[in-house]
C-alpha cells in the first residue's frame, strides 16, 4: 500500500480504515461506513482522509466531499468534548429555533460551526433532525432537548462550559 507521509501503514487507525474498505471489496457503496470509521478513528474528516478514501474506493473526491458535508453526523474539523446541534428546519425555525441558537451562541461565546477555545463545546446547525413534532429541538451529545427554550439551553451549555455568560 503506497501512502503519503500522513497516511501511514504503521498507524493502527489507517489500518482499521483500510480494513473497513477491504471488508466491502473497496466498493463505492462502502463510502458512508468508511467515513464513519475515519471519524471514529480521528474525531473528524480532514482533506487528506477524504482524498485517501476517494482514491481507495475509486470515486470522485467531489462525491466524497458531498457526502461528508451533507450529513450533519460528519465533522470537517476537530470537535469539542461536547456537541450541541440546533435544528433550524422549517418547524424548528418557526417555533423559535433561531432564538435557541442565539441563546447558545451568547452563553458559550461561540458561533454556529465553531468550537470553544477550551475545546469543551462544538456548536452545529442542522437543517432538520427529523423530530419536527418536538420543535424547536437541540441535541446535546445526542440527548434530545424538545420544545427547547433559550433559558433551558443556556443552562445546559453552562454545565459544559466554564465561561458561560448570562
N, C-alpha and C positions, 0 to 999 in steps of 0.2 A: 504494500500500500504506500503510494507516494503521498507525502503530506507536506504542508508548509511548516514553517518554524513554530506556529502556534497550534496547529492540528498535529498532535503527536501520537504516534502509535504506542508510546510508553504510558500515556495518560489514560488511566482506567476509565475516565468519563468518555473519552473519544472511542475507546473500545466498546463501551456499552452502547453508544450511539450507533456505531457500525454494526453491532450485533442486532440491534433493532431493525436496521435496514436489511441485513442479511436474512433475518427470520422471515421477511416479506419478499425475498428474492429481488431486492433493490427495485421494487415496483413503485411506480408513481403514486399508487393508492396508499402507500405507507407514509405519505408526507405528514399528515396530521399527527400520527403516532410518533413519528421521528422527531417532529418539532416539540412535542410534549417531553420526549426523552432528553432532548437538548436542554430544554428549560429546566427540567428536574436536575440535570447534571450541573448546570452553570447558573441557574437562577434567572436567566433571561436569554434572549436570542440576539446575538450580535451579527454584524455583517459577515464576518468570516464564517460563522456557523451556517448562516443562510447559504453562502456560496458553496460551502462544502456539501451541504445536503442537496442543493440543486445539482451539483456535479455528480454526486454518487447516485442519485435517483434519476439522473438524465432528464431533468425537466428544467424549463427556463427559470432563471433567477426571478424574473418578474412574477411568475406564478407562485413561487415560494414566498416571496415578499408579500404578495397579495393575500395569501392565506394567513401568513403571520400577523399582518396588520388588520385583517378583517375581524378575527376573533379576539374578544377582549380578554381571553384567558392567557394570551401570549404577551410577554413584556419585551420591549425592544431595547431596554436599558436596565441597569441594575435597579432593583426594587428595595423598598424598605422592609423592616421586620414585619410590619402590619400593612394590610391593603384595605383601602376603602374605595368602593366602586359606587358612584352615584348614577342612577338611571336618569337619563334625560329623554327617554322615549316619549311619545305623544301623551299618554296617560299620566306618566310621572311629571312631565313638564307642566301640563295643565293643572295638576293638583299640587304644585309647589316644589317640584324637583330643583328648579334653579335657586330657590331660597335655601334649600337644604345644602346645595353645593356651596353657595356663598357663605353659609354659616361654618362649614367645614374649612373652607379656604381661610376665613378670618381666624378661626380658632387655632388652626395648625400653622398658620402663616405660610401657606404653600398654595400654589395654583394647581389646577387640574393638569394631570400629565407629569407632575413633578414629585420629587421625594424630599422630605425634610432634610436639612443639613445633617441632623444627627442620625439619619437613616432609620428612624422609628416608623415613619408612615409614608406610604405612596398613595397619592390621590388620583384616581382614574375616573373617567366618564364612560358610560356605555349608552348606546342609542336605544337599547331595550334589553332587559334581563329576563323578560318573559313572565313577569309577575304583575302584570298590569292591574289586576283586581286589588292589589295591595298598595297601590300608588299613594304617595311617592315612596320609592324604595331606595335604600342604601344597603350595600353589603359590606360588612365589617369582617374581614377574614372569612368570607363565605357565610357568615351568620346574617340572616335577613333582618333588617330593621324595616318593618312595614308601617305604612301610614306615618312615615318619619316626619318629625318636626325639627326645625332648626335648633331648638333648645336641646332636644334629645341627642341629636348627632354631635353637637358641640360638647356635650357632657361625655359621650362615648370617646370622642377624639381626645378629650382631656385625660382619660385613663391611659392613653398610649403615649402622649406627647407631653413633655415637661413644660414647655414654654407656651401653654395654651393661653390665649387672650380671651377676655370675656366681652 
